[in-house]
Amino acid sequence: MRRSEAIAICAGFGLLGLGAYATMRWLGLSADRAEIWTPVFLLGGLLLWLATYAGRVITGKMTYHQQLRDYQRAVLAKKLAEMSPEEISQLLQED
């Protein structure tokens, strides 16, 4: 991740917090209550994102895993294409 991307993510998270605070004030919450609930809202969102990330790691549905599977299939397909019919039949008979 580049520095500019990290800065953009942090700025976006800050703007999300300001937006949550402004929305709560607009809905009629006092400043004290809005100041309490804004971090709760942001932390809840962060924990929800973390849970979805952990779920993708556990189930192996991350981009890295998919790229690795695609690469392994491509390597096996190339090796299979380079084999002669005799070698393929011998490989199938081995088990």
HELIX and SHEET records of a PDB file:
HELIX    1   1 ARG A    3  TRP A   26  1                                  24    
HELIX    2   2 ALA A   31  THR A   59  1                                  29    
HELIX    3   3 THR A   63  GLU A   82  1                                  20    
HELIX    4   4 PRO A   85  GLU A   94  1                                  10    
END                                                                             
